Amino acid sequence: MIRWTQALLNTLREAPQDAEIVSHKLMIRAGMMRKLGGGLYTYMPLGFRALRKIEAIIREEMERAGAQETLFPILQPAELWKQSGRWETMGNGMFRVRDRKEAWYVLTPTAEEAFTALAKNEIASYRQLPCIIYQMQDKFRDEIRPRFGLIRGKEFIMKDAYSFDADDAGADRSYRAMYDAYVRIFKRVGLAVKPVEADTGDIGGNFSHEFMVFAASGEDGILNCEACGYAANQERAERQESASEFGGKDDAIVRVATPGKHSCEEVAAFLEKPLTQVVKSLVVLADGDPIMVLVPGDRELNELKLRRVLGGAKIEPADETTVVRVAGPCGSIGPVGVEIPVYADQSLKGAADVIVGANAEGVHLLHVSLARDAHITSYEDLVIVAQGDACPHCGKPLGLCRGTEVGQCFKLGQKYSKAFGATFLDETGAPRLLTMGCYGIGVSRTLQAIVEQNNDENGIMWPASVAPYQVALLLLDPDNAEVTAKAEALAADLEARGIDVFMDDRAERPGVKFKDADLIGLPVRVVAGAKGLSKGGFEIRRRTEKESVIVSPEQAAETIAQWLK
């Protein structure tokens, strides 16, 4: 048991102005954490206790799934990252430092390189497989805009695990073991999560699931089908193929002046045509080579999808000089007559009466048939999926909501084992590349996500499994020896049952104590006062309920223990 008068704890009536979302505000107000600098937070004692409980649950489930814990250096040699190619591709997102000998190092943002290098040296035979190892460690990323407290910071705590298998079948089993462990972890910490298909991003690989907490403040768009259960991050989401609504006509091309009209919206309004009839033409660089991409005027290009279509090519916007050289003036370009490869969204297949730029300043073309008038390299799914699009599995309309990622599983394949030459000897004695998987949980992000999902207008509502303490014991009359003795006896009984107690023994008014108890949000509140004891016992209330019950001192500990089960 700890007493408030001994604790490093100060609650706030108002949140700081830079706290933007509910969980950030509540964790500051409840004294769970304090800001040290942009994207940098100190865990205060109560917040740190909750964090440690989350970590304990993660460790239990990792070991249950057969994973072994390790701990790697945070400071890693640049050579590892150059060997994988991510020294260049991760760019300014990494913190890079030099030592006194001018050697470069990385403050690790993730740990694929280090784990693969270890596996190369330690795994020699198929008899050592499968092998899953993990760590709980601070990570660092140079976020352009740190925000939302622990949700997106420069320093954060991550659980990262890596599986090593002999083949794809083994990797699939490891993936399923980690996936199932994640389901158990998030259930145990009191988070309602939704596994969704996701892009693999800078980490690479060919398949991934994100575990999303739905919240209005979420950073990611999630497409969700209520009919069949399909769910995917907006970066990854697919839709059922649909043909252009502007097909069938075969009129000759007409050039029309559109002075000063450059955006699709401006052109559609000027010509009094629907925005969907205008084709948006974009010139981008794929591994340095210019290509043109066509999407409907009311849609946005999904660069990650384009990257997958082009086999992982690096996609960058083309500069104005390049656009003019390969197509024409920016704002008036189109696919007719260009000599670079042209990729069109699948919804433009069969488009025969659309509007495109004429590759001349202030001129557009009407009645363009893409099949007749342009050379399309291929039609692909290239746009960001939107609410109302057809589900790729069942065809029903997709819904759109917001979510925050708290965990992710990746099938890495042999990307890193190939880069590092991480091999093992199979049953025949032949060397083969290890097949890998990667599994991350944002531990500190999970802490705040629990608060984001479990609160009301009065404060936090901690799930019992991760609450800093399980019982808030409010001593209303600290100078009353009888009341104090009964409260102390109850606390001792609870502690003997493995239930941790936080006693508010301050010389404060009851109203202040009640407000602070609701703000901090421990699962059970017990009020010990002379008035209540004279009426029969302690006043006990669950944080999730409005009504209290009076329980005798003899029955209080057992009642609380049953509630917490």
SULPE-V576126 format. One record per backbone hydrogen bond with DSSP energy under -0.5 kcal/mol. CO is the residue of the C=O (numbers start at 1). NH is the residue of the N-H. E is the energy in kcal/mol with one decimal. If there is no record, write none. Layout:
# SULPE-V576126
CO NH E
CO NH E
This chain:
# SULPE-V576126
2 503 -2.7
3 6 -1.7
3 7 -0.8
4 7 -1.1
7 9 -1.3
16 19 -1.7
18 20 -0.7
21 25 -2.4
22 26 -2.8
23 27 -2.4
24 28 -1.6
25 29 -2.8
26 30 -2.8
27 32 -2.4
27 33 -1.3
28 31 -1.4
29 12 -2.3
32 44 -2.0
34 42 -3.3
37 40 -2.5
39 154 -1.6
39 155 -1.3
40 36 -2.8
40 37 -1.6
42 34 -2.1
42 44 -0.6
44 48 -2.9
45 49 -2.0
46 50 -1.8
47 51 -2.1
48 52 -2.5
49 53 -1.8
50 54 -2.0
51 55 -2.3
52 56 -2.1
53 57 -1.9
54 58 -2.3
55 59 -2.6
56 60 -2.3
57 61 -2.2
58 62 -2.5
59 63 -2.5
60 64 -1.9
61 65 -1.4
62 67 -2.8
63 66 -1.5
68 134 -2.5
74 76 -0.6
74 108 -2.6
76 106 -2.8
77 80 -1.1
77 81 -0.7
78 82 -2.3
79 83 -2.1
80 84 -1.3
81 85 -1.0
81 86 -1.0
81 87 -1.6
85 88 -0.6
85 89 -1.5
86 90 -2.0
90 93 -1.9
91 94 -1.5
93 142 -2.3
94 96 -0.6
95 107 -2.4
97 105 -3.0
99 102 -2.1
103 99 -2.1
104 78 -2.0
105 97 -2.1
106 76 -2.7
106 108 -0.9
107 95 -0.6
108 140 -1.8
111 115 -2.2
112 116 -2.4
113 117 -2.4
114 118 -2.0
115 119 -2.5
116 120 -2.4
117 121 -1.3
118 122 -2.0
119 123 -2.6
122 124 -0.7
124 425 -2.3
125 128 -1.8
126 129 -1.6
131 164 -2.6
132 68 -2.3
133 162 -2.8
134 70 -3.3
135 137 -0.5
135 160 -1.7
137 158 -2.8
139 156 -2.1
141 143 -2.1
147 152 -1.3
148 151 -1.7
152 147 -1.8
154 141 -2.3
156 139 -3.3
157 443 -1.1
157 444 -1.3
158 137 -2.6
158 160 -0.7
159 441 -2.4
160 135 -1.7
161 439 -2.6
162 133 -2.2
163 437 -1.6
164 130 -0.6
164 131 -2.1
165 435 -2.7
167 171 -2.2
168 172 -2.4
169 173 -1.6
170 174 -2.2
171 175 -2.5
172 176 -2.3
173 177 -2.2
174 178 -2.3
175 179 -2.8
176 180 -2.8
177 181 -1.9
178 182 -2.5
179 183 -2.0
180 184 -2.0
181 185 -2.7
182 186 -2.5
183 187 -1.6
184 188 -2.5
185 189 -2.1
186 191 -2.6
187 190 -0.9
191 193 -0.8
194 212 -2.4
196 210 -3.0
197 233 -3.1
200 203 -1.1
200 204 -0.8
201 204 -0.8
207 411 -2.8
208 198 -1.9
209 409 -2.6
210 196 -3.1
210 212 -0.7
211 406 -2.8
211 407 -1.0
212 194 -2.3
212 214 -0.6
213 404 -2.2
215 218 -2.1
220 403 -2.3
221 234 -2.9
222 224 -0.5
222 401 -2.2
223 232 -2.1
224 226 -0.7
224 399 -2.9
225 229 -2.0
230 225 -3.2
231 197 -2.3
232 223 -2.6
233 236 -1.4
233 237 -2.7
234 385 -0.6
238 392 -0.5
245 247 -0.8
246 352 -3.3
246 353 -1.2
254 366 -3.1
256 364 -2.5
258 261 -2.1
260 262 -0.7
263 267 -2.4
264 268 -2.6
265 269 -2.2
266 270 -2.3
267 271 -2.3
268 272 -0.7
268 273 -2.5
274 277 -1.8
275 278 -1.3
277 355 -2.4
278 280 -0.5
278 297 -2.3
279 281 -0.6
280 295 -2.1
282 284 -0.5
282 293 -2.9
283 318 -1.4
284 286 -0.5
284 291 -2.5
285 287 -0.6
285 316 -2.1
286 289 -1.7
289 286 -3.1
291 284 -2.2
292 343 -2.9
293 282 -2.5
294 345 -2.3
295 280 -3.1
296 299 -2.2
300 384 -2.2
301 303 -0.8
302 306 -2.0
303 307 -2.5
304 308 -1.9
305 309 -2.4
306 310 -2.0
307 312 -3.2
307 313 -0.8
308 311 -1.6
314 287 -2.9
316 285 -3.5
319 323 -2.2
320 324 -2.5
321 325 -1.9
322 326 -2.3
323 327 -2.1
323 328 -1.4
329 332 -2.1
332 359 -2.9
332 360 -0.7
333 357 -1.2
335 337 -0.5
335 338 -1.1
341 292 -2.9
342 377 -2.7
342 378 -1.0
343 294 -2.7
344 380 -2.6
345 348 -2.3
346 349 -1.5
348 351 -2.2
349 244 -1.3
351 370 -1.8
351 371 -0.6
354 368 -2.5
355 279 -2.9
356 365 -3.5
360 363 -1.6
362 258 -3.0
363 358 -2.0
364 256 -2.7
365 356 -1.7
366 254 -1.5
368 354 -2.0
368 370 -0.6
369 373 -3.6
370 374 -1.4
374 376 -0.8
375 377 -0.6
378 344 -2.2
378 380 -0.5
380 346 -2.3
380 382 -0.9
382 302 -3.2
386 389 -2.0
389 398 -2.5
390 240 -2.2
391 395 -1.5
396 391 -2.9
398 388 -2.8
399 224 -2.6
401 222 -3.2
402 215 -1.5
403 220 -2.6
404 213 -2.6
406 442 -2.1
407 211 -3.2
408 440 -2.9
409 209 -2.0
410 412 -0.8
410 438 -2.1
411 206 -2.2
411 207 -0.8
412 415 -1.3
413 436 -3.2
414 418 -2.1
415 419 -1.4
416 420 -2.1
417 421 -0.8
417 422 -2.4
421 423 -1.0
422 434 -2.3
424 426 -0.6
424 432 -2.6
425 126 -1.9
426 429 -2.0
430 426 -2.7
432 424 -2.3
435 165 -2.7
436 412 -1.1
436 413 -1.6
437 163 -1.9
438 410 -3.4
439 161 -2.8
440 408 -2.6
441 159 -2.8
441 443 -1.3
442 446 -2.6
443 447 -1.9
444 448 -1.6
445 449 -2.6
446 450 -2.2
447 451 -1.1
448 452 -2.5
449 453 -1.7
450 454 -1.2
454 461 -2.4
456 459 -0.9
459 456 -2.3
463 466 -1.3
463 467 -1.1
470 524 -1.7
471 473 -0.7
471 502 -2.8
472 474 -0.8
472 526 -3.2
473 475 -0.8
473 504 -2.7
474 476 -1.0
474 528 -3.0
477 480 -2.0
479 481 -0.7
480 484 -2.7
481 485 -2.3
482 486 -2.2
483 487 -2.5
484 488 -2.6
485 489 -2.1
486 490 -2.2
487 491 -2.4
488 492 -2.3
489 493 -2.2
490 494 -2.5
491 495 -2.6
492 496 -2.0
493 497 -0.9
494 497 -0.8
494 499 -2.5
495 498 -1.7
498 500 -0.6
500 470 -1.3
500 471 -1.6
501 2 -1.6
501 503 -0.5
502 473 -2.7
502 504 -0.5
503 4 -2.8
503 505 -1.1
504 475 -1.9
506 508 -1.6
509 512 -0.6
509 513 -1.8
510 514 -2.7
511 515 -2.2
512 516 -2.3
513 517 -2.4
514 518 -2.1
515 519 -2.3
516 520 -2.8
517 521 -2.3
517 522 -0.6
519 460 -2.1
521 462 -2.1
523 543 -3.0
524 472 -3.1
525 541 -2.3
526 474 -3.5
526 528 -0.6
527 529 -0.6
527 539 -1.9
528 476 -2.5
528 477 -0.7
529 533 -2.6
530 534 -1.8
531 535 -0.7
532 535 -0.9
532 537 -1.9
533 536 -1.1
538 540 -0.7
538 551 -2.6
539 527 -2.9
540 549 -2.5
541 525 -3.0
542 545 -1.5
549 540 -3.2
549 551 -0.6
551 538 -2.5
552 555 -0.8
552 556 -1.5
553 557 -0.5
555 559 -2.4
556 560 -2.5
557 561 -2.4
558 562 -2.2
559 563 -2.2
560 564 -2.4
561 565 -0.9
